[in-house]
Structure formats: C-alpha cells, structure tokens
C-alpha cells in the first residue's frame, strides 16, 4: 500500500486561538464598519486575510536570526543575503527594503513618471497603486482564460502576447519604463506563468527595447507549477527552474513575506548597474543605507535562509497540497472557485456564489463578511473594492472577477482547520438565498481604499 501524504515538517511551538460566538462576531464586524482589516487579531479564529508575513519560520531561520549582524553599514547579514540572491536568482545587484511595496516605491521612483504606461498581468493592488500615484497607467494584458473560473488552464497567469504588443506598438518606448510579470499572478487567483510565456514576453520586450521586471512575491510557487505542469521541467529542481525564470527578466521586486517565509522584509534585485545606482539614491531617502535598507541584520539572515528553504520541493509540495486540499473540499460542496487552484490561496467566485446581488453592493466583500460572521474566518475581497476608482472619472471599476481570497499562511494551520473553513463556507452557501443585501461605502481613501474603507449595509442590516 502506498503511504499517504504527510507534511514535511513537525511542530515545535503552538499558539492558542479562541472561538467566539456569532453574536460577538456580528458586533465586532459592525464596529469595524464591515472592513475585515479593522478587526483585532483576537477577534479572528482562522486568519486567511493574507499569506504575507504570517507564516511560521523554521528553526534554522530562528537560529540564523541569532547570528544577525546589526552593523549600520557593511553587515555580514547583508552579504549573506546578497550571496543567497545571487546563488538562487542570479542577479548581481540588490537593495534590501522593509517589504515589497517599499521595493516598488523605491524602484518606481527611479523608473515611472507621469504619462507612462506599465503593461503586465493583472497588477497587484500596491503595484497598481504606486503606478497610479505617479499619474501613470497600469494596463492589464492577462490572457482571457484567466477570467473564466470554470476553465481548467494550467497557466492562467500568462500574458497575452497580442495584447502586450498592442500596448508596445501604441505607445512610445520612452513612456513604457517596464513590463511587469507577476509570478504567481495574485489578482487572477494565484495563477502561475509558464516558462514559455516568460521567454516569449522577454523576447518581445527586447525587440522593443523595454525591460522586464518580475513581481516576485510567490516566485517559488510559480516554479513549482512549472515543474508539475509544463513539459520538459518535471525532472528539474525548483532552484534550476528559478534560475531559468530570472534569465528572462532584467530585475525584480520581492515581498519576502511570502515565499521567503519571513515576517518582514523585501528587496530589489537588478541586472543593470546603472539602474541600481539610480535606485540606490531613493533607497537611502526612503528606506536606509544600501546595506540595510529598512531591515535589521537578523531579518536579513532569516530571509537568506528562507530563500533557500522556500525553493525546496518538499516544502513547496506540502504547502501547495494543503491549498489544494481546501480547494477540493470546497468543490465537493459545490462551491464555485477559481480553477485550477492557485499556489497560496483558494479564490471563491463571489459572482457565482451570490449571483442575485448587484455589483454595486460589493459582492465579494459581502461574502467575506458572511464567512466571518459564520465562523470567525477572515478572508479578503479581491474585487470591486480592491479595483478602486478610475483615476480620471472617479467611477468604480468593476473587474471581470469578484473573488473572495482565502490566503493560507505557510506552516501555520492543519488540515483540520481547512475542514472548518470548508464547512463554514458550505453553511454560508446553503443559506446564500437569504443574503439579500450587500454594502455601500460610507468613507474611503482616494487610493488603495480597500485597506481602510468604511461600509454600511446597502439596505437593512442582517445578522
């Protein structure tokens, strides 16, 4: 008999979590103005708001922290991280930052100006925010298959080369500072980009003299999918696949809080010395000196170790199979999800879940609130709230997909927790016809509103 699958780690420390009552949760979410970001962590039973910075570090990462060099300049921890990036990814130049959006802020300050366009595959919220903050435009060139959640396509994160070339042809080169390839593509459901697509995008970009940058928060999960789904890569190691991936890029930004499994940290890595020197000036202004850039030495050591662990197959196999375990449970219950399952989260198709709600009432946010009321599970809306308003018209943008993202922290929850999530969502699904109203906005920020938005029921409040 074949042995069943098991995790590639054992548990050394635990943290208690408390179950609350439905009455408590209804009061808490109302006080939070129906924004799950406003909840206190002790009001949440299973926290799937994000997989960013919420993972459990390994014993080796904690040990590496004890050896952190906190020198202001030239710390050994900086060189440990520099060597890890060179060995695993292949870039010679890098700048540490305190997290991914800080890396975007530094690099885009060096690259993006008013009137520019930045094509890519469904830009992440902070990426688009940094672009639009600079009065530039993010243009989505994702393949159409990504927006059909019932379609089984192995690489829904791919860029459509025709869409991309149309952008390159219709704008002058000096107004296209880069093409961004997000691996995996979070906003389309944690979907991977194929090696073939990366290669073709890079070739096309070079023919127009445009640089390619990877948004790399979940690059290792992307490499895993290439190994499992793309012909010719089944016998290659994750690290070999990663090296080839970045041969089709000129640089990257990294939120290390995802695939490097740390609680804080990020970096920029580049091939061009000239761009590195330009970005270094902004790094010093916004983050810190070039050899620490907003990170402590101990955190750089943990990050270097995490890059190594996060690009090992056994770890990734455990991680992604747990995500698939939840996805399969939800499918068994008939709950509509983005297929195939992504690497870091299950994305519930809120439009198919609550087809009777109007798009103006924030369908995915409504589903997120109902799941929290049901069992204290905190997910996050990837839909109209996140899509924000058009910078010119200030009208709501209604994306093709309205998704509830259930992002699973790394090495934190067991499959028993996945069972609770699945049953809780089934309970909401069984009473979906009773959910008669969504929400309207009471107060919102002018940019990236979903973090701090305040809502109220569109009609009458339901418990």
N, C-alpha and C positions, 0 to 999 in steps of 0.2 A: 504493500500500500504506500502511495506517495505521501510524504509528510505534508501537513497543512502549512500554510504561510504563517510566519510569525515576525514580530518586529525585530529589527537588527540592533536593538539596544535593551538594556534593563534599567529600571527606575531606581534612582538613588535618593531622591528627595521628593516630597509631596507638599501641596498647598491646599488647605481646606477651602471649599466653596459652599455657599449657603443657598438652599432652596427658599424661595419666597412664596407668598400667596398671590393669587390672581388679584385680589383686592389691593395688595401693596403695589403690585406692578402697574395696575391701572392708575393709581395715584401718582406713582413715580414718573410714568411716561407723560402724564398730563402736566406735571410740574416741569418736566424737561421740554415742554412745548412741542412734544411729538418728534423730537430730534434725538435719535439714539446716541449721538455723540455727547449729548448733555447728561446722560446717565452716569452716576457714580459706578465704579467697577464693582463695589459690593452690592449693587442692585441687580447684577447680572449673574446668571447661573452658568451658562456656557457662552463664552465670548467669541463670536465669529466676525466681529467688526472688521478686523484686518489680520493678516498674517505678518504684518510689518512690525518687527521689534518685539513680537510676542512669543517667539519660540523659546525652547529650553536649550541653553548652551550645554555643551558636553563637559565632562571632567577635564579633558585636555584643554578646552578653551578657558575654563576657570583657572587651570594651572598656568596657562600662558599669561593670564592677567597678573598673576603674582610676580611675573618677571618683567612687567611693563617698565619702560624707561621714560620717566617724566621730564626729561631734559627739554628745555624750550626749543632748542634748535639741534638738529642732527642726532636725535634719539635713535638708539638701536632698534626700537619698535618701528620707527619709520622705515628703516632699511629691511626689517623682516617683512613688512607689508609690501614694500617695493619689489622685493625678490619674489614674493608669492604671486603678485600681479604679473610680473614678467614671466615666471615659470608656467603659470596656469593659463593666462590670457594672451601674453606675448607682446604687450605694449611696453615701450621703454620709459615713457614719461607719465607721471601720475601726480595728482594733487588730492590729499585727504580732505574730506568735508564732514560736517557732523551728520548729514543724512542726504538722501537722494535729491530732494528739492533744493537743498543748498548747492549740490553739484550742478543742477540745472541753472540756478541763479547765477553762479559764477561763470559757467560756460556760455550761457545765452547772453550774458552781459558783454562777452567778448565777440559774439557772433551775430546776434539778432538785432535788427534796427527797425524803425517804423517803416511800414510798407512792404516788408519781407513776407514771403510765404514759406511755410515749412511743411512739405508733404510727409506722410507717414502712414502707419497702420493704426488707426483709432488711438490717437494720443491719450496718454493718461491724464487725469484731471490736473495735476500740478504742472505737467508738461505744457498742456494747452493754456493753463493759467499764466505761466511765465511768458509764453509766446504772445498772448493777447495783452498782457500787461505792458508789453513793449510795442503795442499797436501794430503787431504783425498778425498773420493769419495761419492757423493750422488747417491743413487740407487732408481729409481722410481718403486714403487710397486703398483701403482694405478690400479684399475680394468680396463679391456679393454673397457668396456661400456662407460667410460668417454671420449674416443676419437672418438666416433660416435655422432656428434652433432644432428643428427636427431632422436636418440633413446631417448625415454621417460623413464628414470630410476630415481627413487626418490632419490638415494644416490650415485651419480657419484663420490663423493669424497672418497668412500670406498677403503681400501687397499685390494689387492688380497692376501689371506692368503697363497696360494700356492707359489706365487712369493716371499712373505716375508719369508716363511720357507726355500725356496731355498737359500736365502741370509744367513739366520741364520745357515744353515747346511754347507755352503761352506766357511765360514769364522770363525776363532777362536773367542771365546767370548771376549777376550781382545782387539780385533780390531773392535768391534761393541759397541761404547760408549752409543748408544741410538737408539731407533726408534722414528722418528718424525711423529706425526699425525697432519696434518694441518686442522684446523676447522674454517671456511669452507675452502675448497681447492681452492685457488685463481686461480692458473695457469691452472686448468682444467675447469674454468668457474664459480668460486664462488660456487662450488658444495658441499653439506653437506656430513658428515659422519654419518652413523646410529649409534644408541646406541649399537645395536647388534654387529656391526663391531668393535666398540671401545672395547667392552667387550671381543670379541674373540682375538683381537690383543693383549690386555693386558694379557690374559691367555696364549697365545702362547709365548709372550715375557718373562713372568715369568718362563715358563718351560725351557727357555734357559738362565735364569739369566740376562736378558737385561732390562734396564729401558726404560720406555715410557715417552716421553715429548710431550706436545701439543704446536704447534704454534697457539696461541690463539687469533689472531687479530680480528677474527669475530666469536668468540665462541657463542655469544648470538644469532646471526643469525642462527648458526647451531642448537642451542637449539630450535629455532622457527620451523625450518623444521622438527625436530624430533617430536615436538608436533603436527604438521599439517599432517605428512606423515607416522609416524611409529606407528604401532599397540601398544596399551597399554599406550600411552602418551598423548592422547587427553585431558584428564581431569587433567593433572598435570600442575602446574605453570612453567613458564620459570625458575625461581630460583630453583625449585625442580629438573628439568631436568639438569640444570647446575651442581648442587651438585653431581648427579649421574655420569655425564660425567667425572668429575675430580676424581671420585673414581677409574677410570680406567687409571689414569696417576700418574707418580711419580714427575712430575714437569711441568713447562710451561714457555714459554716466551710470552710476550704480547706487541704488539704495541697498546698502549692505544688510539692512534689517530683514531682508527676505532670504535669499539663497545663501548668504554667508552666515546666517543664523546668529546674529548679534542683536543686542537690544538698542544699540545706537551706532551710527556710522555710515559713511558713504565715501565715494571718491570719483574723480575724473581720471580716465586713462586715455592717452593720446599717442598717435604715431608721429605727429608733426611737432618739432621743437619750437618753431615759430609761434604756433597756436598755444603751446604750453606756456611760453614766456608771456604771451598776452594775457592768458587766463590767470597766470600766477599773480598778476597785479590785482585782479579782482578778488582772488583768493585771500590775499593779505588784507584787503579792505573789509571783506565780508566775513571771513572765517578765521584766519590766523596765519601765522608764518607757514611757509610752504612745506615744512616738515612736520607740522602737526594739524594745521587747518581745521581747528574745531574739535579735534579728537584727542583724548588722553592717550598716553603711551600704552596703558593696559588695554584700552579698547582697540588700538591698532593691532596689538598682539593677538587678541581674541579674534579679530577679523581675519588676520592672516591664517590662523588655524582653521577658522570657519570656511574660508575659501577652499582649503584642501579637503575638509570633511564633506562640504556641500557638493563637491564634484566627484564623489564616490558612488558607484552604482547601488550598493546595498542600502545606503542611506536614502537615496532617491527612490528606490523601489519600494521601501517601506512607506515613505512619505506619500507617494502618488497613489499607491494602492489603498491607502486609507481614504483618500479623497474619492477614489472610485467606489470604495465600499459604501460610503454615504450616497453617492450618486445612484448606485444600483438599488439601494433600499428605497430611495425616492421613486425610481422608475417602477419598482414593484407596486408601489402605492398609486401609480398613475399620475404622479405629479410631473408637470412639464418642466424640463430642464434643458439647458444648452448641451447638445451632444455633438461630438464625443466630449467626455468630461475634461475639464481643464486640469492644470497641474497643481494649483494652490487652493482651489475653491470649487464649489458647486454653484452654478448660476441658475436660479429658478426663473422661468419665463413668466413674469407677472402678467403680461397681456393675456396669455393663455390661461393663467390661473384665475384671474379676475376679469374676464372679458366684458363684463357688464359695467365696469367703472369707466368714466370718461378720462381721457388722457390728461385733461386739465386738473384732475384731482390727484395726480402723482401716484400712479398705480403701484409701482414697486415700493415706494415709501409706505403706502398703506399696508401692503403685505408684510413689510418689515415690522411695523408697529403691531400688527396682529400676531405675528410669531412671538414677539417679546411678551405680549400680554398672555399668550398661551402657556409659555414655559420658561420665561426669563432668558430666552436665547436672543442674543444681539447680533443681527446681521447688518448689512449696509446696502443702501439703494445705489444701483448703477443705472440711472435712468434720467428722467427729465430734470430733477433737482441738480444732479451732477452735471448734466449737459449745460446748465446755466442759461443765461440770456445772450442773444446775439449782440455783440458789442455796438453795432450800428443802430439797429432798430429797437433794441431792448425788449424784444419779444421773446417769450420762452422758446427754446429749441427743443423739439420733440424728436428724440433719437429713434432709429429703427427698432432698437431693443430696449425694453423696460425689464431690468433684471434685479432680482434680489440676490446679492452675493453672500455666500456662506463661506468665508475665508477661514481655513483651518490652520491654527498655529502649529508650528513644527515641533514634534516630540512632546506635546503637551497633553492632549486628550486621548482617551482609549476608544476602542470601537463601541463600548457600552455608551459612551457619550454620543457617538454617531447614531446609535439606535434611538436615543432620547430625541435627538434632533429630528430624525425621520418621522417618528410617531407624532411629535408635536406638530410638524408641518402637515402631516396627514389629517390631524384633528382640525386644523385650520381649513384644509382643503374640503373636508366633509361638510363644513358649515360656510363655505365660500359664498353661497347664495344669500346668506344673512348679512354679509358685509355690504351695506347699501350705500356707503358714502366714503369718500377719501378725505383729502385735506386741502386747505388753501393757505397761502403764505401770509403771515402777519408782519414779519420783519425779515430782511435779507441783506447780506453784504453785496457790494457791487461786483465782486469777483470771487469765484470758488465758494459760493453761498452755502453749499450743502453742509459744510462743516459747522456753521453757526446759525443756520436758518431757524426761524420760529414759525410753527404751524398751528392751525386750529382746525377742528373738523369742518368740512365744507358745508355740512348740513347740521344734523344733531349728533351729539356725541354718543357713541356706542361703547359698551363695556364688554 
